[in-house]
Protein backbone atom coordinates (compact mmCIF):
# COMPACT_ATOMS: atom_id res chain seq x y z
CA UNK A 1 0.00 0.00 0.00
CA UNK A 2 1.21 3.50 -0.84
CA UNK A 3 0.26 6.50 1.29
CA UNK A 4 1.60 9.91 2.34
CA UNK A 5 2.59 9.21 5.95
CA UNK A 6 3.03 5.88 7.70
CA UNK A 7 2.80 5.99 11.48
CA UNK A 8 4.29 3.04 13.34
CA UNK A 9 2.39 2.61 16.59
CA UNK A 10 -1.09 2.98 18.00
CA UNK A 11 -0.79 4.94 21.24
CA UNK A 12 -1.39 8.62 22.09
CA UNK A 13 1.61 9.91 20.11
CA UNK A 14 0.71 7.83 17.05
CA UNK A 15 -2.97 8.73 17.04
CA UNK A 16 -2.28 12.43 17.64
CA UNK A 17 0.20 12.34 14.75
CA UNK A 18 -2.57 10.90 12.60
CA UNK A 19 -4.99 13.62 13.73
CA UNK A 20 -2.65 16.45 12.76
CA UNK A 21 -1.51 14.80 9.53
CA UNK A 22 -5.11 14.26 8.45
CA UNK A 23 -5.97 17.86 9.24
CA UNK A 24 -3.04 18.84 7.00
CA UNK A 25 -4.70 16.96 4.16
CA UNK A 26 -2.39 13.93 4.13
CA UNK A 27 -3.28 10.28 3.71
CA UNK A 28 -2.32 8.30 6.78
CA UNK A 29 -1.76 4.63 7.57
CA UNK A 30 -1.19 3.48 11.16
CA UNK A 31 0.60 0.18 11.72
CA UNK A 32 0.26 -1.49 15.13
CA UNK A 33 1.26 -5.04 16.06
CA UNK A 34 -1.08 -5.58 19.02
CA UNK A 35 -4.03 -3.28 19.62
CA UNK A 36 -4.65 0.42 19.19
CA UNK A 37 -4.59 2.55 22.31
CA UNK A 38 -1.05 1.97 23.58
CA UNK A 39 0.02 1.58 27.21
CA UNK A 40 -2.46 4.19 28.43
CA UNK A 41 -5.35 1.94 27.36
CA UNK A 42 -4.28 -0.41 30.17
CA UNK A 43 -4.36 2.28 32.84
CA UNK A 44 -7.38 2.25 35.17
CA UNK A 45 -7.43 6.02 35.52
CA UNK A 46 -6.02 9.00 33.64
CA UNK A 47 -6.17 11.97 36.01
CA UNK A 48 -3.45 14.35 34.83
CA UNK A 49 -4.70 15.25 31.36
CA UNK A 50 -5.93 18.86 30.97
CA UNK A 51 -9.74 19.35 30.89
CA UNK A 52 -10.47 15.79 32.10
CA UNK A 53 -10.72 15.28 35.86
CA UNK A 54 -10.70 11.49 35.62
CA UNK A 55 -11.17 8.99 32.80
CA UNK A 56 -10.04 5.45 32.14
CA UNK A 57 -7.11 5.14 29.77
CA UNK A 58 -9.14 2.85 27.53
CA UNK A 59 -12.01 5.31 27.26
CA UNK A 60 -9.63 8.16 26.45
CA UNK A 61 -7.84 6.22 23.72
CA UNK A 62 -11.16 5.02 22.27
CA UNK A 63 -12.24 8.64 21.85
CA UNK A 64 -9.07 9.50 19.93
CA UNK A 65 -9.34 6.36 17.79
CA UNK A 66 -12.92 7.20 16.82
CA UNK A 67 -11.89 10.76 16.05
CA UNK A 68 -9.16 9.85 13.57
CA UNK A 69 -11.17 7.00 12.09
CA UNK A 70 -13.96 9.43 11.25
CA UNK A 71 -11.39 11.64 9.51
CA UNK A 72 -10.22 8.87 7.21
CA UNK A 73 -7.25 7.28 8.94
CA UNK A 74 -6.43 3.76 7.78
CA UNK A 75 -5.30 1.04 10.15
CA UNK A 76 -3.47 -2.24 9.80
CA UNK A 77 -2.63 -4.75 12.53
CA UNK A 78 0.88 -5.82 11.54
CA UNK A 79 4.33 -5.89 13.08
CA UNK A 80 6.92 -3.68 11.43
CA UNK A 81 10.08 -5.70 10.81
CA UNK A 82 12.28 -3.08 9.17
CA UNK A 83 12.29 0.24 7.32
CA UNK A 84 14.39 1.11 4.29
CA UNK A 85 14.75 4.36 2.38
CA UNK A 86 15.45 4.63 -1.34
CA UNK A 87 15.55 8.16 -2.66
CA UNK A 88 12.54 9.97 -1.20
CA UNK A 89 10.55 6.81 -0.55
CA UNK A 90 10.39 4.71 2.61
CA UNK A 91 9.54 1.02 2.39
CA UNK A 92 8.06 -0.30 5.61
CA UNK A 93 8.27 -4.08 5.75
CA UNK A 94 5.78 -5.90 7.97
CA UNK A 95 4.93 -9.52 8.69
CA UNK A 96 1.91 -9.10 6.39
CA UNK A 97 3.44 -7.21 3.49
CA UNK A 98 5.16 -3.97 2.53
CA UNK A 99 3.94 -0.37 2.52
CA UNK A 100 5.50 2.76 1.05
CA UNK A 101 5.34 6.43 1.96
CA UNK A 102 7.33 9.63 1.61
CA UNK A 103 7.37 10.21 5.39
CA UNK A 104 7.31 7.94 8.44
CA UNK A 105 6.62 8.70 12.09
CA UNK A 106 7.90 6.21 14.65
CA UNK A 107 5.63 6.18 17.71
CA UNK A 108 6.41 2.68 18.89
CA UNK A 109 6.13 3.35 22.62
CA UNK A 110 7.69 0.94 25.08
CA UNK A 111 7.18 -2.59 26.36
CA UNK A 112 6.83 -3.85 29.97
CA UNK A 113 10.16 -4.30 31.72
CA UNK A 114 10.71 -7.85 32.96
CA UNK A 115 12.41 -8.87 36.17
CA UNK A 116 14.33 -11.76 34.64
CA UNK A 117 13.70 -13.91 37.74
CA UNK A 118 13.50 -17.71 37.52
CA UNK A 119 10.13 -19.04 36.26
CA UNK A 120 8.93 -15.59 35.15
CA UNK A 121 8.32 -16.78 31.60
CA UNK A 122 6.97 -20.14 32.79
CA UNK A 123 4.12 -18.56 34.76
CA UNK A 124 3.29 -15.79 32.30
CA UNK A 125 -0.46 -16.17 31.81
CA UNK A 126 -0.53 -18.74 34.62
CA UNK A 127 -0.41 -16.28 37.49
CA UNK A 128 2.05 -13.65 36.27
CA UNK A 129 0.82 -10.57 34.42
CA UNK A 130 2.17 -7.16 33.48
CA UNK A 131 -1.30 -5.60 33.19
CA UNK A 132 -3.75 -5.48 36.08
CA UNK A 133 -6.36 -3.82 33.88
CA UNK A 134 -6.22 -6.72 31.44
CA UNK A 135 -6.01 -9.60 33.92
CA UNK A 136 -7.22 -8.36 37.28
CA UNK A 137 -10.68 -9.88 36.88
CA UNK A 138 -9.16 -13.36 36.76
CA UNK A 139 -8.20 -13.03 40.43
CA UNK A 140 -11.51 -12.06 41.99
CA UNK A 141 -11.41 -12.90 45.70
CA UNK A 142 -7.80 -14.15 45.52
CA UNK A 143 -4.60 -13.06 47.23
CA UNK A 144 -2.27 -11.29 44.81
CA UNK A 145 1.19 -9.78 44.91
CA UNK A 146 2.30 -6.65 43.11
CA UNK A 147 5.95 -5.84 42.39
CA UNK A 148 6.68 -2.16 41.77
CA UNK A 149 6.95 1.21 43.47
CA UNK A 150 5.84 3.97 41.07
CA UNK A 151 2.53 5.43 39.88
CA UNK A 152 1.41 2.52 37.72
CA UNK A 153 2.12 0.00 40.46
CA UNK A 154 0.10 1.92 43.04
CA UNK A 155 -2.75 2.51 40.60
CA UNK A 156 -2.81 -1.23 39.94
CA UNK A 157 -2.83 -1.97 43.69
CA UNK A 158 -5.77 0.34 44.33
CA UNK A 159 -7.71 -1.18 41.47
CA UNK A 160 -6.92 -4.78 42.46
CA UNK A 161 -7.95 -4.12 46.06
CA UNK A 162 -11.51 -3.57 44.83
CA UNK A 163 -11.79 -7.14 43.56
CA UNK A 164 -9.09 -9.25 45.23
CA UNK A 165 -9.06 -10.63 48.78
CA UNK A 166 -5.72 -8.98 49.50
CA UNK A 167 -2.93 -7.13 47.72
CA UNK A 168 0.67 -7.31 48.92
CA UNK A 169 3.12 -4.86 47.39
CA UNK A 170 6.85 -5.60 47.25
CA UNK A 171 9.34 -2.86 46.40
CA UNK A 172 13.06 -3.16 45.77
CA UNK A 173 13.93 0.10 47.51
CA UNK A 174 12.95 1.60 50.86
CA UNK A 175 10.19 3.91 49.63
CA UNK A 176 7.59 4.54 46.93
CA UNK A 177 8.40 6.68 43.90
CA UNK A 178 4.78 7.58 43.19
CA UNK A 179 2.69 10.74 43.46
CA UNK A 180 1.85 11.51 47.08
CA UNK A 181 -1.87 11.40 46.35
CA UNK A 182 -1.51 7.72 45.43
CA UNK A 183 0.62 6.95 48.48
CA UNK A 184 -2.01 8.59 50.69
CA UNK A 185 -4.80 6.64 49.00
CA UNK A 186 -2.89 3.41 49.52
CA UNK A 187 -2.71 3.99 53.28
CA UNK A 188 -6.50 4.16 53.49
CA UNK A 189 -7.10 0.67 52.06
CA UNK A 190 -6.88 -2.05 54.73
CA UNK A 191 -6.61 -4.89 52.21
CA UNK A 192 -3.31 -3.51 50.88
CA UNK A 193 -0.03 -4.22 52.68
CA UNK A 194 3.49 -3.50 51.51
CA UNK A 195 7.08 -4.51 52.18
CA UNK A 196 10.13 -2.48 51.15
CA UNK A 197 13.67 -3.66 50.35
CA UNK A 198 12.65 -6.94 48.74
CA UNK A 199 14.54 -8.41 45.80
CA UNK A 200 12.66 -11.00 43.73
CA UNK A 201 14.45 -14.35 43.95
CA UNK A 202 12.07 -16.82 42.30
CA UNK A 203 8.47 -17.43 41.27
CA UNK A 204 7.08 -20.57 42.90
CA UNK A 205 4.64 -23.24 41.79
CA UNK A 206 4.20 -26.31 39.61
CA UNK A 207 1.74 -25.73 36.79
CA UNK A 208 0.50 -22.39 38.12
CA UNK A 209 1.92 -19.69 40.38
CA UNK A 210 1.55 -20.27 44.12
CA UNK A 211 3.90 -17.64 45.53
CA UNK A 212 6.96 -15.46 45.16
CA UNK A 213 10.26 -15.83 47.03
CA UNK A 214 12.04 -12.61 47.97
CA UNK A 215 15.23 -11.70 49.79
CA UNK A 216 15.44 -8.71 52.08
CA UNK A 217 18.20 -6.51 50.64
CA UNK A 218 19.26 -5.40 54.14
CA UNK A 219 18.88 -8.44 56.39
CA UNK A 220 19.39 -11.03 53.59
CA UNK A 221 16.50 -13.02 55.05
CA UNK A 222 14.20 -14.84 52.63
CA UNK A 223 10.49 -14.09 52.56
CA UNK A 224 7.78 -15.98 50.67
CA UNK A 225 4.56 -14.23 49.77
CA UNK A 226 1.87 -16.75 48.89
CA UNK A 227 -0.38 -15.62 46.07
CA UNK A 228 -2.42 -16.83 43.13
CA UNK A 229 -1.42 -13.89 40.97
CA UNK A 230 1.56 -11.56 40.69
CA UNK A 231 1.46 -8.30 38.77
CA UNK A 232 4.79 -6.81 37.71
CA UNK A 233 4.89 -3.04 37.21
CA UNK A 234 8.53 -1.94 37.14
CA UNK A 235 8.58 0.30 34.09
CA UNK A 236 8.97 -0.07 30.35
CA UNK A 237 11.76 -0.52 27.82
CA UNK A 238 12.02 0.58 24.15
CA UNK A 239 12.24 -1.76 21.18
CA UNK A 240 13.97 0.33 18.52
CA UNK A 241 16.93 -1.76 17.39
CA UNK A 242 15.18 -2.64 14.12
CA UNK A 243 15.36 1.04 13.09
CA UNK A 244 19.01 1.70 13.96
CA UNK A 245 19.96 1.78 10.28
CA UNK A 246 18.08 5.09 10.03
CA UNK A 247 18.20 6.60 13.55
CA UNK A 248 20.64 7.27 16.36
CA UNK A 249 19.81 5.60 19.67
CA UNK A 250 20.48 6.71 23.22
CA UNK A 251 20.07 3.83 25.69
CA UNK A 252 17.69 2.31 23.19
CA UNK A 253 15.61 5.45 22.73
CA UNK A 254 15.49 7.37 19.44
CA UNK A 255 17.33 10.70 19.32
CA UNK A 256 15.43 13.58 17.71
CA UNK A 257 15.58 17.37 17.66
CA UNK A 258 12.81 19.69 18.84
CA UNK A 259 11.03 19.16 15.50
CA UNK A 260 10.93 15.41 16.21
CA UNK A 261 13.27 14.85 13.26
CA UNK A 262 15.68 11.91 13.28
CA UNK A 263 18.96 11.98 11.37
CA UNK A 264 17.11 10.67 8.29
CA UNK A 265 15.08 13.29 6.36
CA UNK A 266 11.41 12.37 6.35
CA UNK A 267 11.68 10.10 9.38
CA UNK A 268 10.32 11.34 12.72
CA UNK A 269 9.89 9.90 16.21
CA UNK A 270 7.32 10.83 18.85
CA UNK A 271 6.21 9.70 22.29
CA UNK A 272 7.76 7.29 24.73
CA UNK A 273 10.07 5.71 22.14
CA UNK A 274 12.18 8.85 21.86
CA UNK A 275 14.92 10.04 24.21
CA UNK A 276 13.44 12.58 26.62
CA UNK A 277 13.00 13.40 30.30
CA UNK A 278 9.27 12.93 30.85
CA UNK A 279 6.95 10.22 29.49
CA UNK A 280 3.31 11.11 30.00
CA UNK A 281 0.21 11.13 27.80
CA UNK A 282 0.34 14.91 27.54
CA UNK A 283 3.96 14.88 26.35
CA UNK A 284 3.24 12.06 23.88
CA UNK A 285 0.35 14.07 22.44
CA UNK A 286 2.63 17.10 22.10
CA UNK A 287 5.31 15.04 20.35
CA UNK A 288 2.75 13.59 17.96
CA UNK A 289 1.41 16.98 16.93
CA UNK A 290 4.92 18.36 16.34
CA UNK A 291 6.03 15.31 14.36
CA UNK A 292 2.95 15.34 12.12
CA UNK A 293 3.10 19.06 11.34
CA UNK A 294 6.76 18.81 10.39
CA UNK A 295 6.19 15.62 8.40
CA UNK A 296 3.41 17.35 6.45
CA UNK A 297 5.63 20.36 5.81
CA UNK A 298 8.42 18.03 4.65
CA UNK A 299 6.07 16.37 2.15
CA UNK A 300 5.08 19.77 0.80
CA UNK A 301 8.72 20.52 -0.02
CA UNK A 302 8.94 17.37 -2.18
CA UNK A 303 6.26 18.53 -4.61
PyMOL commands that set and color helices and strands:
alter all, ss='L'
color gray80, all
select helices_A, chain A and resi 12-23+39-42+57-70+132-139+151-160+180-187+241-243+271-273+281-302
alter helices_A, ss='H'
color red, helices_A
select strands_A, chain A and resi 2-8+28-32+74-77+80-86+89-94+97-106+111-112+128-129+143-147+166-170+192-195+198-205+209-216+222-226+229-232+236-237+249-250+253-254+267-269
alter strands_A, ss='S'
color yellow, strands_A
deselect
rebuild
show_as cartoon
